[in-house]
Amino acid sequence: MTHFVQSITHNLPGFIRDPAVALLGQECYTTLIYNVDLDDRQCLTLALSKTLGVGLVAGGAIVKLPQIIKIVRSKSARGISLTSFLLDTAGLLIVLAYNVRLGFPFSTWGENLFLFVQNFIIISLILGYSARQGLHPKAPVSSSHSKTTRVLPFWVGMALVTYLFMDNTPLIPTKILRGLLTLTIPLAISSKLPQIVTNAKNGSTGQLSSFLVFNSFAGCVARLFTTQTETGDATLWWGFLVAALANGILALQMLYYWNTSSPMDAYAAQATVSYREKEKAEQQAELAAIKATAPETRSVGTGTRKASGPKWVRKPD
């Protein structure tokens, strides 16, 4: 059986062989795939770590898309903590810059790039929809100028900070960045704490995406293994452990508040109904006023007579 499998692995096409070598390294590729030797525990561990890493990077590219879609469809960011996403983005930027500067394998941090971009979009949406004024969720929104005024400073500031962190500038050298990495541990807690408190206060998870919460928890748990296997960086490992615990609490809240609407949501729904009823009543009042001021006429035969007088007016032939 081994000889049969080896006859295949010895003749793999380049588009399969080259990515596998790049992922596993020449030594482990030769051991596991070329020679089909599955007794090498070190290479098996590395292969498992790499596979998890690739899966996490792929999952990270879409994990927050349901959250983005949910906000856009509902035209509301109710129940989503802006503070949580800002702190989470700060932690992602530090981890992203640290891994890039130290040249760690992309499979150990790649999802952070996609999470960073998706956080950027979510924060922009939160800021944009927060321009909606009043208690009525369906009330006319603020102008596009108002939304731009809220979002543009965030875009400019984020671009500047990202450049300073990603580029090895004198302002933030790698030595300082390594020190900042320790901040990702308290950031992992503080970025989730406002959302945890908001959920508890509202008695629901609002517009928070369950797909995002559960996948974030699973991703942090998997990262504990890949970080230990491929980088051995203790600070990164402890950061993922704390993040896993915080995401675990959010996952438990998601299960506890499943299909539960908060009093605020109920109030918002009632406010929406009241607003629509008031708008409908105003429209009916306007229509009644127009009818009351318009002269009533009726036709008799070939003539037209005003209801207010007996005078006849002959229609021209």
N, C-alpha and C positions, 0 to 999 in steps of 0.2 A: 504493500500500500504506500509506504514511504517513497519507494522508487517511482511510483506512478505520479505522486504529488510533485516530487522533485523534477520530473520530466516537464511539468508545467511551469514550476517556479523558476527553473533555469532558462526558460524562454519567454519570460514576460515581456510584453512590448514596452517601449521606452516611456509612453505616457502613463503607465502604471508604475514601472520600476523607479523612475526618477523622483516622483513625489514621495514614494515610500522611503527611498534612501534619504531624501531631505528631511523627512519626518523622524525616522528612527536612527539615522546615522548609518554609515557603511557597516560598522561592526555588527550591530543588532539586526540590520537588514539581512546580512549574510547568515547570521545564526538562525533567526526566526523564520525568514521567508525563503532564502535561497537554499539553505540546508535543512529546513523544516525541523530544527532542533528546539523543542519546546521545554527542555529541561533547564534552560538558562533562566534562573529566577530574576536576575537583575534586568535582563532584556525584556522579560515578560512584564515586569513592573513598569519599566519605561514605556513599553508599548501601550499598556493600560492607561498610563498617565497621559501619553500623547493623544490617545483616542478620546479620553475624557476632555482634554484640552481643546481638541478640534470641535467636539460637540458643544462645549461651552462657548467657544467663539461663534459658532453658527447660531446657537440659541441666543447669545447676547445681541446678535444682529436684529432679532425680531421680538425679544422678550417684552419690550415696552411699547411695541406697536399697538397692542390691544388697548393699552391705557390712553395712547394718543387718539385712537379712533373713538374711544368712549367719550373723551372730552369734546372732540369735534362734533360728534353726533348729537350729544346732549346740549351742546353750546353752553356748558357749565363746568366749572372746576370745583363745585361745592364738595366739601369734605376732604379735599386734597391739600395737604400742608405745603405751602410754598417754602417755608423754612426747612422742612425735611429734604426737599429736592435741592435747595441751594447748598446745604451742608453735604449732601450725598455727592453733588457735583464737585465740590471742593476736594473731598476725599478721592474721587475718581481721578481728578486732574493730578494730584500728588502721586498716586500709584502709577498712573500712565507715564508721567514724566520720569519717574524713578526707573521703571522697567526699560524705557527707551534709552535713557542715558547709560544704563549698565549693560545694555545689549542682551537681556534675557530673551529666551525663545518666544516668538509671537504666540505660540500655543499656550503660554502661561499667563498672558495678560491681554490678548487680543480683544476679548469681549469688553474690556474696559473702554476701548475706543468707541465701540458702538453704543455702549451705555451712556457715555459722555455726550455723544451727539443726540441721542434720544432724550436725555435729561434737558439738554439745551432747548429742544423743541417743546417739551412739556412745560418748562418754566416760561417760555415765550407765550404759550397758550394760557397758562394761569394768569400771567400779567395782562394779556390781551382781554380775556373774559372778565377779569376783575374790573374792567372799565364799565361794565354793566352796572348801572346805578339803581338804587331803590330796592324795595322788598319784593318786587314782582319779577320773577325770572323771565317772563315773556315780554316784559316792557321793552320799548325801543332801546337799542344799544347805543352806546356812545359813538361818536363819529370815528372814522378811521384815523383821523388826525390825533384824537385822544389816545387811541390804542398805540399808535406809533410812538407817541410821546412817552408812554409807559415802557415800551419794549426796547426802543432804540438805545437808551443808555445801558441797558443790560447787554445788548449785543456788542457795543463798543468796548465796554469794560471787560467782557468775557474774552474778546479777541486779544486785547492787550495782555491780560493775565496769562492766557494760554501761551502766547508767544514767549513771555518771560520765563515760564516754567519749562516749556519744551526745548527752547534754545539755551545752550550752556552759557548764559550771560553772566557777567560779573555780579549782577544784582542778586542772582540766585544760583550760586555755584553748586556743584553736586554734593559737596560736604554739607551745606545748609539743607539741601533737598533731602539728604539722608536723615537729618534731624527732624525735618518736617514730616517724614514718613511715620514717625512715632505718633504724630497727631491723628493719623488715620484711625487709631484705636478709639480715642474718645469721639472722633467724628462719626465712626460707625454707630456708636451709641446715640449721640446727639442728633444724628440725621434721621434716625427712626423714632426717637422719643416723642417729638412733636406730633407725628402721625399716630403713634400709639395713644397719646393723650387725646388727640382729636377724635379718634374712634371711640374711646371710652366716654368722652364727654357727649358726643352725639348719639351714642347708643347704636351706631351703625358704621359701616365702612364707606358710606357715600359712593362716590364715583371711582373709588380705588379698584384696580383690576385684580381679580383673583389669580389670573394667569401670571401677572407680574409678581405677585407676592410669593406664590408657591415655587415658581421657577427661580426667583432670587434666592430663596432658602436652599433649594437643591443645588444651585450653582455654587453658593458659598461652601456648602459641605464638600462638594467635589473638589473645589479649589484647595481645601486643606490637604488633600491627597496629592494633587499635582504640584503644589508649592513645595511640600516636603520632599517630593521625589526629584523634582527638576532644578529647584533653586536652593533649597535648604535655608532660605532667608527667614529667620525667626520672627522678625518684625512683621513681614508680610503674612506669615502663618497666623500669628496672634490677631492681626487685623481681620483676617477671614473668619477666625473663630468667633470673635465678638460680633461680626456682621451676621454670621449664621445664627447666633443666639437672638439677636434683635429681629431678624427676619422670621425666626421661629415664633416669636411672640406675635408678630403681625399675622402669621399664618393661623395661629390659634384664634386670634380675634376674627379673622375672616370666617373661620368655621363657626365660631360662637354667634356671630351676628348675621349668619347666612339668611338671606331673604327677610331681613329685618329693616324696617324703615324708621328713621329717627324722627322725633317730634319736629325738628327743623324741616325735614323733607315733607312731612304732613302739612306743616304750616305753609311751606312754599307752594305745595299743590293747591291748598285752599286759597292762597293769595292769587294764584294764577287764575282760578275759576272766578273769583270775585272781580279781578281786573277785566276779564273777558265779559262778564255780565254787565259791569259798569260801562264798558265800551259799547256793548250792544244797546244798552238803554239810551246812551247819549245819541247813537245813530238814529234810533227810533224817534227820539224827541226832535232831532233836527228834521227828519222826514215829515213828522206831524206839523211842525212849524211852517215848512215850505208849502204843504197842502193847505194850511189855514190861510195863508196870505195869497195864494193863487186864486183867480176868479173862476168860479165853477161855470161851465158851459154845457149845453146839451143840444143836439141836432133834432130838428123836426122837419120831415120832408126834405125839401131842397134848401131850406134856410137854417140859419144858426141863430139861436136866441140865448141871450145872457140870462142866467138864473135870477139875477137881481132886478130885472125890469121887464116890462111887456113889449119893449120896442123890438121890431123885426128888422133884420138886415138881410137884404137880398144878396145871394152869392152871385158873383159875375159869371156869365156864360162862357 
